[in-house]
């Protein structure tokens, strides 16, 4: 795993530098929201979604600066979603990545505006000529990310998740919820490199199949961490799903069966990468990492 750890760290460093460059700073009366945007984005997280973008782009020979900007856009959307998810009207969390959530560090109104700013900045980054010289490619990236992040993707999944607090969901309903809330952004992250590289449908479908299994495995791992992890490990409160009585993979399958299902999904994800050969090994290692992580 040492090579994978090094690759993950290198990818995170590239994306961190790109994010630092595109995020606004200084300013006048708006400086507070700039600070909140930077607080919510920089200096934390494993940058798994950007890693997917960068490694997927390598499969098609995409220049790293293009991939880094697409990866930064994905992370901006992810960080916006965390800021809004943590708000009192949503999950009402006070801790994220081991430090106060954005609305605790600043205030609720500023956190809402910071999330709005991060989301819109993501599309500004993708639309920039530095992301790809061809406008058609940039438009394809913008359209794909908009669908993944919108009402038929992440936003819709969050609505389903809120509904889950008031009624019981069956296993297939939970899978659908997580394909939208978590999986849609994973799918875009996996496909972005193929879009940048103008890849044919075969490789793109293979990456999307990988992403679907990876997204569900990731969510099962999250459910397991919420059930078994500690606040110190995870960097946020744990045991919230059980306290709310929400149906999860763990509550429906049990801990051991949920772990087996995650392993099955990882096997499926890795199998989908076969057409790429050894070039896709970092993506295969990421799938294995996802269910072994403790944070």
Phi and psi restraints in degrees (value plus and minus 20) as a CYANA .aco file:
   2 UNK   PHI     -82.4   -42.4
   2 UNK   PSI     -62.1   -22.1
   3 UNK   PHI     -82.6   -42.6
   3 UNK   PSI     -60.9   -20.9
   4 UNK   PHI     -84.5   -44.5
   4 UNK   PSI     -65.1   -25.1
   5 UNK   PHI     -78.2   -38.2
   5 UNK   PSI     -60.7   -20.7
   6 UNK   PHI     -86.2   -46.2
   6 UNK   PSI     -60.8   -20.8
   7 UNK   PHI     -85.5   -45.5
   7 UNK   PSI     -60.5   -20.5
   8 UNK   PHI     -84.5   -44.5
   8 UNK   PSI     -62.9   -22.9
   9 UNK   PHI     -86.2   -46.2
   9 UNK   PSI     -60.2   -20.2
  10 UNK   PHI     -85.6   -45.6
  10 UNK   PSI     -62.5   -22.5
  11 UNK   PHI     -82.5   -42.5
  11 UNK   PSI     -64.4   -24.4
  12 UNK   PHI     -81.2   -41.2
  12 UNK   PSI     -58.7   -18.7
  13 UNK   PHI     -85.7   -45.7
  13 UNK   PSI     -62.2   -22.2
  14 UNK   PHI     -82.3   -42.3
  14 UNK   PSI     -65.1   -25.1
  15 UNK   PHI     -89.6   -49.6
  15 UNK   PSI     -58.9   -18.9
  16 UNK   PHI     -78.6   -38.6
  16 UNK   PSI     -64.2   -24.2
  17 UNK   PHI     -85.1   -45.1
  17 UNK   PSI     -59.7   -19.7
  18 UNK   PHI     -86.0   -46.0
  18 UNK   PSI     -63.1   -23.1
  19 UNK   PHI     -82.0   -42.0
  19 UNK   PSI     -64.0   -24.0
  20 UNK   PHI     -79.8   -39.8
  20 UNK   PSI     -52.3   -12.3
  21 UNK   PHI     -97.1   -57.1
  21 UNK   PSI     -53.1   -13.1
  22 UNK   PHI    -112.6   -72.6
  22 UNK   PSI     -42.1    -2.1
  23 UNK   PHI     -91.0   -51.0
  23 UNK   PSI     118.5   158.5
  24 UNK   PHI     -90.7   -50.7
  24 UNK   PSI     134.7   174.7
  25 UNK   PHI    -168.1  -128.1
  25 UNK   PSI     154.2   194.2
  26 UNK   PHI      39.8    79.8
  26 UNK   PSI    -146.6  -106.6
  27 UNK   PHI      68.1   108.1
  27 UNK   PSI     157.5   197.5
  28 UNK   PHI    -124.9   -84.9
  28 UNK   PSI    -136.6   -96.6
  29 UNK   PHI     -81.9   -41.9
  29 UNK   PSI     -42.7    -2.7
  30 UNK   PHI    -105.6   -65.6
  30 UNK   PSI     -18.0    22.0
  31 UNK   PHI     -78.5   -38.5
  31 UNK   PSI     -51.0   -11.0
  32 UNK   PHI     -84.2   -44.2
  32 UNK   PSI     -61.8   -21.8
  33 UNK   PHI     -90.6   -50.6
  33 UNK   PSI     -53.7   -13.7
  34 UNK   PHI     -79.9   -39.9
  34 UNK   PSI     -65.4   -25.4
  35 UNK   PHI     -82.6   -42.6
  35 UNK   PSI     -59.7   -19.7
  36 UNK   PHI     -86.7   -46.7
  36 UNK   PSI     -58.4   -18.4
  37 UNK   PHI     -82.6   -42.6
  37 UNK   PSI     -63.8   -23.8
  38 UNK   PHI     -89.0   -49.0
  38 UNK   PSI     -59.2   -19.2
  39 UNK   PHI     -79.9   -39.9
  39 UNK   PSI     -61.8   -21.8
  40 UNK   PHI     -95.5   -55.5
  40 UNK   PSI     -35.6     4.4
  41 UNK   PHI    -132.9   -92.9
  41 UNK   PSI     -61.9   -21.9
  42 UNK   PHI    -110.1   -70.1
  42 UNK   PSI     129.8   169.8
  43 UNK   PHI      54.4    94.4
  43 UNK   PSI       8.1    48.1
  44 UNK   PHI    -185.0  -145.0
  44 UNK   PSI     140.0   180.0
  45 UNK   PHI      67.7   107.7
  45 UNK   PSI     137.8   177.8
  46 UNK   PHI    -107.1   -67.1
  46 UNK   PSI     -30.4     9.6
  47 UNK   PHI      39.0    79.0
  47 UNK   PSI      27.2    67.2
  48 UNK   PHI     -87.0   -47.0
  48 UNK   PSI     -62.0   -22.0
  49 UNK   PHI     -86.0   -46.0
  49 UNK   PSI     -64.4   -24.4
  50 UNK   PHI     -79.4   -39.4
  50 UNK   PSI     -56.3   -16.3
  51 UNK   PHI     -79.8   -39.8
  51 UNK   PSI     -61.5   -21.5
  52 UNK   PHI     -81.3   -41.3
  52 UNK   PSI     -62.9   -22.9
  53 UNK   PHI     -81.5   -41.5
  53 UNK   PSI     -69.8   -29.8
  54 UNK   PHI     -86.9   -46.9
  54 UNK   PSI     -63.0   -23.0
  55 UNK   PHI     -91.1   -51.1
  55 UNK   PSI     -56.5   -16.5
  56 UNK   PHI     -84.0   -44.0
  56 UNK   PSI     -59.8   -19.8
  57 UNK   PHI     -83.8   -43.8
  57 UNK   PSI     -54.7   -14.7
  58 UNK   PHI     -83.2   -43.2
  58 UNK   PSI     -48.7    -8.7
  59 UNK   PHI     -83.2   -43.2
  59 UNK   PSI     -43.3    -3.3
  60 UNK   PHI    -137.2   -97.2
  60 UNK   PSI      -5.5    34.5
  61 UNK   PHI      48.2    88.2
  61 UNK   PSI       8.8    48.8
  62 UNK   PHI     -95.7   -55.7
  62 UNK   PSI     113.4   153.4
  63 UNK   PHI     -77.2   -37.2
  63 UNK   PSI     119.2   159.2
  64 UNK   PHI     -79.0   -39.0
  64 UNK   PSI     -59.0   -19.0
  65 UNK   PHI     -78.8   -38.8
  65 UNK   PSI     -56.5   -16.5
  66 UNK   PHI     -85.5   -45.5
  66 UNK   PSI     -68.0   -28.0
  67 UNK   PHI     -82.3   -42.3
  67 UNK   PSI     -58.4   -18.4
  68 UNK   PHI     -83.4   -43.4
  68 UNK   PSI     -57.7   -17.7
  69 UNK   PHI     -89.9   -49.9
  69 UNK   PSI     -61.6   -21.6
  70 UNK   PHI     -83.5   -43.5
  70 UNK   PSI     -59.3   -19.3
  71 UNK   PHI     -84.7   -44.7
  71 UNK   PSI     -60.1   -20.1
  72 UNK   PHI     -83.8   -43.8
  72 UNK   PSI     -59.1   -19.1
  73 UNK   PHI     -81.4   -41.4
  73 UNK   PSI     -63.7   -23.7
  74 UNK   PHI     -80.2   -40.2
  74 UNK   PSI     -63.9   -23.9
  75 UNK   PHI     -88.2   -48.2
  75 UNK   PSI     -54.0   -14.0
  76 UNK   PHI     -81.4   -41.4
  76 UNK   PSI     -63.2   -23.2
  77 UNK   PHI     -85.6   -45.6
  77 UNK   PSI     -63.5   -23.5
  78 UNK   PHI     -80.3   -40.3
  78 UNK   PSI     -65.5   -25.5
  79 UNK   PHI     -87.6   -47.6
  79 UNK   PSI     -57.4   -17.4
  80 UNK   PHI     -77.5   -37.5
  80 UNK   PSI     -63.8   -23.8
  81 UNK   PHI     -84.5   -44.5
  81 UNK   PSI     -55.3   -15.3
  82 UNK   PHI     -88.0   -48.0
  82 UNK   PSI     -62.5   -22.5
  83 UNK   PHI     -78.2   -38.2
  83 UNK   PSI     -66.8   -26.8
  84 UNK   PHI     -93.4   -53.4
  84 UNK   PSI     -56.9   -16.9
  85 UNK   PHI     -81.6   -41.6
  85 UNK   PSI     -52.9   -12.9
  86 UNK   PHI     -98.4   -58.4
  86 UNK   PSI     -31.7     8.3
  87 UNK   PHI     -82.9   -42.9
  87 UNK   PSI     133.2   173.2
  88 UNK   PHI     -74.1   -34.1
  88 UNK   PSI     -52.3   -12.3
  89 UNK   PHI     -94.4   -54.4
  89 UNK   PSI     -34.0     6.0
  90 UNK   PHI    -129.5   -89.5
  90 UNK   PSI    -125.1   -85.1
  91 UNK   PHI    -108.8   -68.8
  91 UNK   PSI     -34.2     5.8
  92 UNK   PHI      34.7    74.7
  92 UNK   PSI      36.1    76.1
  93 UNK   PHI    -122.4   -82.4
  93 UNK   PSI     127.5   167.5
  94 UNK   PHI    -130.5   -90.5
  94 UNK   PSI     -25.0    15.0
  95 UNK   PHI    -155.2  -115.2
  95 UNK   PSI     114.9   154.9
  96 UNK   PHI    -167.1  -127.1
  96 UNK   PSI     106.8   146.8
  97 UNK   PHI      35.3    75.3
  97 UNK   PSI      14.1    54.1
  98 UNK   PHI      59.2    99.2
  98 UNK   PSI      -9.3    30.7
  99 UNK   PHI    -162.7  -122.7
  99 UNK   PSI     148.5   188.5
 100 UNK   PHI     -77.0   -37.0
 100 UNK   PSI     121.6   161.6
 101 UNK   PHI     -85.9   -45.9
 101 UNK   PSI     145.4   185.4
 102 UNK   PHI     -78.9   -38.9
 102 UNK   PSI     -62.3   -22.3
 103 UNK   PHI     -92.8   -52.8
 103 UNK   PSI     -40.7    -0.7
 104 UNK   PHI     -99.9   -59.9
 104 UNK   PSI     -63.1   -23.1
 105 UNK   PHI     -88.0   -48.0
 105 UNK   PSI     -56.6   -16.6
 106 UNK   PHI    -130.5   -90.5
 106 UNK   PSI    -117.3   -77.3
 107 UNK   PHI    -187.5  -147.5
 107 UNK   PSI     149.7   189.7
 108 UNK   PHI     -84.0   -44.0
 108 UNK   PSI     -65.1   -25.1
 109 UNK   PHI     -83.5   -43.5
 109 UNK   PSI     -62.3   -22.3
 110 UNK   PHI     -84.4   -44.4
 110 UNK   PSI     -58.9   -18.9
 111 UNK   PHI     -84.0   -44.0
 111 UNK   PSI     -60.8   -20.8
 112 UNK   PHI     -81.5   -41.5
 112 UNK   PSI     -66.2   -26.2
 113 UNK   PHI     -85.9   -45.9
 113 UNK   PSI     -56.8   -16.8
 114 UNK   PHI     -83.4   -43.4
 114 UNK   PSI     -63.5   -23.5
 115 UNK   PHI     -81.3   -41.3
 115 UNK   PSI     -63.6   -23.6
 116 UNK   PHI     -79.8   -39.8
 116 UNK   PSI     -62.0   -22.0
 117 UNK   PHI     -85.1   -45.1
 117 UNK   PSI     -59.8   -19.8
 118 UNK   PHI     -86.4   -46.4
 118 UNK   PSI     -62.6   -22.6
 119 UNK   PHI     -82.3   -42.3
 119 UNK   PSI     -68.5   -28.5
 120 UNK   PHI     -89.7   -49.7
 120 UNK   PSI     -53.4   -13.4
 121 UNK   PHI     -82.4   -42.4
 121 UNK   PSI     -54.6   -14.6
 122 UNK   PHI     -76.7   -36.7
 122 UNK   PSI     -62.3   -22.3
 123 UNK   PHI     -95.5   -55.5
 123 UNK   PSI     -50.9   -10.9
 124 UNK   PHI     -82.3   -42.3
 124 UNK   PSI     -62.1   -22.1
 125 UNK   PHI     -83.5   -43.5
 125 UNK   PSI     -67.3   -27.3
 126 UNK   PHI     -83.7   -43.7
 126 UNK   PSI     -55.1   -15.1
 127 UNK   PHI     -96.1   -56.1
 127 UNK   PSI     -34.2     5.8
 128 UNK   PHI     -90.5   -50.5
 128 UNK   PSI     124.4   164.4
 129 UNK   PHI     -81.7   -41.7
 129 UNK   PSI     -43.4    -3.4
 130 UNK   PHI     -88.2   -48.2
 130 UNK   PSI     -37.2     2.8
 131 UNK   PHI     -97.3   -57.3
 131 UNK   PSI     -57.8   -17.8
 132 UNK   PHI    -186.7  -146.7
 132 UNK   PSI     120.0   160.0
 133 UNK   PHI     -89.4   -49.4
 133 UNK   PSI     -39.0     1.0
 134 UNK   PHI    -118.5   -78.5
 134 UNK   PSI     104.4   144.4
 135 UNK   PHI     -80.5   -40.5
 135 UNK   PSI     -56.1   -16.1
 136 UNK   PHI     -82.8   -42.8
 136 UNK   PSI     -56.3   -16.3
 137 UNK   PHI     -88.6   -48.6
 137 UNK   PSI     -62.3   -22.3
 138 UNK   PHI     -83.7   -43.7
 138 UNK   PSI     -60.3   -20.3
 139 UNK   PHI     -82.8   -42.8
 139 UNK   PSI     -60.9   -20.9
 140 UNK   PHI     -83.0   -43.0
 140 UNK   PSI     -60.0   -20.0
 141 UNK   PHI     -84.7   -44.7
 141 UNK   PSI     -66.1   -26.1
 142 UNK   PHI     -80.3   -40.3
 142 UNK   PSI     -65.4   -25.4
 143 UNK   PHI     -83.8   -43.8
 143 UNK   PSI     -62.7   -22.7
 144 UNK   PHI     -86.9   -46.9
 144 UNK   PSI     -61.4   -21.4
 145 UNK   PHI     -90.1   -50.1
 145 UNK   PSI     -58.0   -18.0
 146 UNK   PHI     -80.1   -40.1
 146 UNK   PSI     -62.9   -22.9
 147 UNK   PHI     -86.8   -46.8
 147 UNK   PSI     -61.1   -21.1
 148 UNK   PHI     -85.5   -45.5
 148 UNK   PSI     -55.7   -15.7
 149 UNK   PHI    -110.9   -70.9
 149 UNK   PSI     -33.5     6.5
 150 UNK   PHI    -109.3   -69.3
 150 UNK   PSI    -178.6  -138.6
 151 UNK   PHI     -85.7   -45.7
 151 UNK   PSI     -43.4    -3.4
 152 UNK   PHI    -115.0   -75.0
 152 UNK   PSI     -15.6    24.4
 153 UNK   PHI    -149.8  -109.8
 153 UNK   PSI    -136.3   -96.3
 154 UNK   PHI     -81.9   -41.9
 154 UNK   PSI     -64.2   -24.2
 155 UNK   PHI     -84.3   -44.3
 155 UNK   PSI     -64.8   -24.8
 156 UNK   PHI     -81.4   -41.4
 156 UNK   PSI     -59.1   -19.1
 157 UNK   PHI     -83.4   -43.4
 157 UNK   PSI     -58.2   -18.2
 158 UNK   PHI     -85.3   -45.3
 158 UNK   PSI     -56.8   -16.8
 159 UNK   PHI     -83.3   -43.3
 159 UNK   PSI     -63.4   -23.4
 160 UNK   PHI     -81.6   -41.6
 160 UNK   PSI     -56.1   -16.1
 161 UNK   PHI     -87.1   -47.1
 161 UNK   PSI     -58.6   -18.6
 162 UNK   PHI     -86.3   -46.3
 162 UNK   PSI     -57.8   -17.8
 163 UNK   PHI     -83.6   -43.6
 163 UNK   PSI     -51.1   -11.1
 164 UNK   PHI     -85.9   -45.9
 164 UNK   PSI     -35.4     4.6
 165 UNK   PHI     -97.8   -57.8
 165 UNK   PSI     -34.6     5.4
 166 UNK   PHI    -135.7   -95.7
 166 UNK   PSI     -28.9    11.1
 167 UNK   PHI    -170.1  -130.1
 167 UNK   PSI     136.7   176.7
 168 UNK   PHI     -99.3   -59.3
 168 UNK   PSI     119.8   159.8
 169 UNK   PHI    -130.4   -90.4
 169 UNK   PSI     123.0   163.0
 170 UNK   PHI    -100.0   -60.0
 170 UNK   PSI     147.8   187.8
 171 UNK   PHI     -78.2   -38.2
 171 UNK   PSI     -63.9   -23.9
 172 UNK   PHI     -85.2   -45.2
 172 UNK   PSI     -52.5   -12.5
 173 UNK   PHI     -88.4   -48.4
 173 UNK   PSI     -57.4   -17.4
 174 UNK   PHI     -86.4   -46.4
 174 UNK   PSI     -60.4   -20.4
 175 UNK   PHI     -81.4   -41.4
 175 UNK   PSI     -63.6   -23.6
 176 UNK   PHI     -83.1   -43.1
 176 UNK   PSI     -64.7   -24.7
 177 UNK   PHI     -75.3   -35.3
 177 UNK   PSI     -68.3   -28.3
 178 UNK   PHI     -94.2   -54.2
 178 UNK   PSI     -49.5    -9.5
 179 UNK   PHI     -81.7   -41.7
 179 UNK   PSI     -52.4   -12.4
 180 UNK   PHI    -103.2   -63.2
 180 UNK   PSI     -73.6   -33.6
 181 UNK   PHI     -88.2   -48.2
 181 UNK   PSI     -63.8   -23.8
 182 UNK   PHI    -129.1   -89.1
 182 UNK   PSI     -64.5   -24.5
 183 UNK   PHI     -87.5   -47.5
 183 UNK   PSI     -52.6   -12.6
 184 UNK   PHI     -82.3   -42.3
 184 UNK   PSI     -61.6   -21.6
 185 UNK   PHI     -93.1   -53.1
 185 UNK   PSI     -53.3   -13.3
 186 UNK   PHI     -82.0   -42.0
 186 UNK   PSI     -62.8   -22.8
 187 UNK   PHI     -82.1   -42.1
 187 UNK   PSI     -65.2   -25.2
 188 UNK   PHI     -81.6   -41.6
 188 UNK   PSI     -62.0   -22.0
 189 UNK   PHI     -79.3   -39.3
 189 UNK   PSI     -59.3   -19.3
 190 UNK   PHI     -93.7   -53.7
 190 UNK   PSI     -52.4   -12.4
 191 UNK   PHI    -106.7   -66.7
 191 UNK   PSI     -40.8    -0.8
 192 UNK   PHI     -77.5   -37.5
 192 UNK   PSI     -62.5   -22.5
 193 UNK   PHI     -82.5   -42.5
 193 UNK   PSI     -57.0   -17.0
 194 UNK   PHI     -88.4   -48.4
 194 UNK   PSI     -56.5   -16.5
 195 UNK   PHI     -85.7   -45.7
 195 UNK   PSI     -65.4   -25.4
 196 UNK   PHI     -80.3   -40.3
 196 UNK   PSI     -57.5   -17.5
 197 UNK   PHI    -108.9   -68.9
 197 UNK   PSI     -16.1    23.9
 198 UNK   PHI      30.6    70.6
 198 UNK   PSI      28.2    68.2
 199 UNK   PHI     -94.3   -54.3
 199 UNK   PSI     139.1   179.1
 200 UNK   PHI     -96.4   -56.4
 200 UNK   PSI     152.5   192.5
 201 UNK   PHI     -86.9   -46.9
 201 UNK   PSI     -53.1   -13.1
 202 UNK   PHI     -78.1   -38.1
 202 UNK   PSI     -77.3   -37.3
 203 UNK   PHI     -80.8   -40.8
 203 UNK   PSI     -56.7   -16.7
 204 UNK   PHI     -84.7   -44.7
 204 UNK   PSI     -62.0   -22.0
 205 UNK   PHI     -86.1   -46.1
 205 UNK   PSI     -55.6   -15.6
 206 UNK   PHI     -83.1   -43.1
 206 UNK   PSI     -62.8   -22.8
 207 UNK   PHI     -87.4   -47.4
 207 UNK   PSI     -56.4   -16.4
 208 UNK   PHI     -88.9   -48.9
 208 UNK   PSI     -56.3   -16.3
 209 UNK   PHI     -85.4   -45.4
 209 UNK   PSI     -62.3   -22.3
 210 UNK   PHI     -78.3   -38.3
 210 UNK   PSI     -65.9   -25.9
 211 UNK   PHI     -83.4   -43.4
 211 UNK   PSI     -59.0   -19.0
 212 UNK   PHI     -82.7   -42.7
 212 UNK   PSI     -67.1   -27.1
 213 UNK   PHI     -87.1   -47.1
 213 UNK   PSI     -59.1   -19.1
 214 UNK   PHI     -83.2   -43.2
 214 UNK   PSI     -63.9   -23.9
 215 UNK   PHI     -81.2   -41.2
 215 UNK   PSI     -62.8   -22.8
 216 UNK   PHI     -88.5   -48.5
 216 UNK   PSI     -59.8   -19.8
 217 UNK   PHI     -82.2   -42.2
 217 UNK   PSI     -61.2   -21.2
 218 UNK   PHI     -79.8   -39.8
 218 UNK   PSI     -64.0   -24.0
 219 UNK   PHI     -88.6   -48.6
 219 UNK   PSI     -58.1   -18.1
 220 UNK   PHI     -82.0   -42.0
 220 UNK   PSI     -61.6   -21.6
 221 UNK   PHI     -81.2   -41.2
 221 UNK   PSI     -59.6   -19.6
 222 UNK   PHI     -82.1   -42.1
 222 UNK   PSI     -63.5   -23.5
 223 UNK   PHI     -82.7   -42.7
 223 UNK   PSI     -58.9   -18.9
 224 UNK   PHI     -85.7   -45.7
 224 UNK   PSI     -60.7   -20.7
 225 UNK   PHI     -84.9   -44.9
 225 UNK   PSI     -58.1   -18.1
 226 UNK   PHI     -85.4   -45.4
 226 UNK   PSI     -52.1   -12.1
 227 UNK   PHI    -105.2   -65.2
 227 UNK   PSI     -53.7   -13.7
 228 UNK   PHI    -136.5   -96.5
 228 UNK   PSI     -40.8    -0.8
 229 UNK   PHI     -98.4   -58.4
 229 UNK   PSI     153.7   193.7
 230 UNK   PHI    -133.2   -93.2
 230 UNK   PSI     139.7   179.7
 231 UNK   PHI     -80.4   -40.4
 231 UNK   PSI     -56.4   -16.4
 232 UNK   PHI     -84.3   -44.3
 232 UNK   PSI     -59.2   -19.2
 233 UNK   PHI     -90.5   -50.5
 233 UNK   PSI     -68.1   -28.1
 234 UNK   PHI    -103.5   -63.5
 234 UNK   PSI     -47.0    -7.0
 235 UNK   PHI      63.8   103.8
 235 UNK   PSI      -9.9    30.1
 236 UNK   PHI    -174.9  -134.9
 236 UNK   PSI     152.0   192.0
 237 UNK   PHI     -83.5   -43.5
 237 UNK   PSI     124.7   164.7
 238 UNK   PHI    -138.7   -98.7
 238 UNK   PSI     147.6   187.6
 239 UNK   PHI      58.3    98.3
 239 UNK   PSI     -10.4    29.6
 240 UNK   PHI     -91.3   -51.3
 240 UNK   PSI     -57.0   -17.0
 241 UNK   PHI     -81.3   -41.3
 241 UNK   PSI     -65.3   -25.3
 242 UNK   PHI     -85.6   -45.6
 242 UNK   PSI     -59.3   -19.3
 243 UNK   PHI     -83.7   -43.7
 243 UNK   PSI     -53.9   -13.9
 244 UNK   PHI    -105.1   -65.1
 244 UNK   PSI     -29.6    10.4
 245 UNK   PHI      52.9    92.9
 245 UNK   PSI       4.9    44.9
 246 UNK   PHI     -98.5   -58.5
 246 UNK   PSI     120.0   160.0
 247 UNK   PHI     -94.3   -54.3
 247 UNK   PSI     110.4   150.4
 248 UNK   PHI    -155.0  -115.0
 248 UNK   PSI     154.9   194.9
 249 UNK   PHI     -77.4   -37.4
 249 UNK   PSI     -59.3   -19.3
 250 UNK   PHI     -90.2   -50.2
 250 UNK   PSI     -63.1   -23.1
 251 UNK   PHI     -87.5   -47.5
 251 UNK   PSI     -51.1   -11.1
 252 UNK   PHI    -107.6   -67.6
 252 UNK   PSI     -56.3   -16.3
 253 UNK   PHI    -119.0   -79.0
 253 UNK   PSI     -42.4    -2.4
 254 UNK   PHI      67.2   107.2
 254 UNK   PSI     138.7   178.7
 255 UNK   PHI     -82.1   -42.1
 255 UNK   PSI     -68.6   -28.6
 256 UNK   PHI     -88.2   -48.2
 256 UNK   PSI     -62.6   -22.6
 257 UNK   PHI     -88.9   -48.9
 257 UNK   PSI     -53.6   -13.6
 258 UNK   PHI     -84.7   -44.7
 258 UNK   PSI     -61.0   -21.0
 259 UNK   PHI     -84.8   -44.8
 259 UNK   PSI     -60.4   -20.4
 260 UNK   PHI     -84.4   -44.4
 260 UNK   PSI     -59.1   -19.1
 261 UNK   PHI     -85.1   -45.1
 261 UNK   PSI     -59.7   -19.7
 262 UNK   PHI     -82.4   -42.4
 262 UNK   PSI     -61.2   -21.2
 263 UNK   PHI     -85.4   -45.4
 263 UNK   PSI     -57.9   -17.9
 264 UNK   PHI     -83.9   -43.9
 264 UNK   PSI     -62.0   -22.0
 265 UNK   PHI     -85.6   -45.6
 265 UNK   PSI     -58.9   -18.9
 266 UNK   PHI     -83.4   -43.4
 266 UNK   PSI     -61.1   -21.1
 267 UNK   PHI     -80.1   -40.1
 267 UNK   PSI     -62.6   -22.6
 268 UNK   PHI     -85.0   -45.0
 268 UNK   PSI     -60.5   -20.5
 269 UNK   PHI     -81.5   -41.5
 269 UNK   PSI     -66.7   -26.7
 270 UNK   PHI     -83.8   -43.8
 270 UNK   PSI     -60.0   -20.0
 271 UNK   PHI     -81.1   -41.1
 271 UNK   PSI     -53.7   -13.7
 272 UNK   PHI     -86.5   -46.5
 272 UNK   PSI     -38.4     1.6
 273 UNK   PHI    -108.0   -68.0
 273 UNK   PSI     -20.8    19.2
 274 UNK   PHI     -75.8   -35.8
 274 UNK   PSI     -54.8   -14.8
 275 UNK   PHI     -85.7   -45.7
 275 UNK   PSI     -37.7     2.3
 276 UNK   PHI    -113.2   -73.2
 276 UNK   PSI     -31.7     8.3
 277 UNK   PHI      46.7    86.7
 277 UNK   PSI    -168.2  -128.2
 278 UNK   PHI     -86.5   -46.5
 278 UNK   PSI     -41.2    -1.2
 279 UNK   PHI     -80.1   -40.1
 279 UNK   PSI     -44.9    -4.9
 280 UNK   PHI    -115.2   -75.2
 280 UNK   PSI     -10.4    29.6
 281 UNK   PHI     -77.7   -37.7
 281 UNK   PSI     -59.7   -19.7
 282 UNK   PHI     -78.9   -38.9
 282 UNK   PSI     -55.8   -15.8
 283 UNK   PHI     -89.5   -49.5
 283 UNK   PSI     -57.5   -17.5
 284 UNK   PHI     -84.1   -44.1
 284 UNK   PSI     -61.5   -21.5
 285 UNK   PHI     -84.6   -44.6
 285 UNK   PSI     -56.0   -16.0
 286 UNK   PHI     -82.6   -42.6
 286 UNK   PSI     -61.7   -21.7
 287 UNK   PHI     -80.2   -40.2
 287 UNK   PSI     -61.0   -21.0
 288 UNK   PHI     -89.1   -49.1
 288 UNK   PSI     -56.6   -16.6
 289 UNK   PHI     -84.0   -44.0
 289 UNK   PSI     -59.4   -19.4
 290 UNK   PHI     -74.5   -34.5
 290 UNK   PSI     -59.9   -19.9
 291 UNK   PHI    -113.1   -73.1
 291 UNK   PSI     -25.4    14.6
 292 UNK   PHI    -120.0   -80.0
 292 UNK   PSI     -31.9     8.1
 293 UNK   PHI     -86.0   -46.0
 293 UNK   PSI     137.4   177.4
 294 UNK   PHI    -140.1  -100.1
 294 UNK   PSI      -3.0    37.0
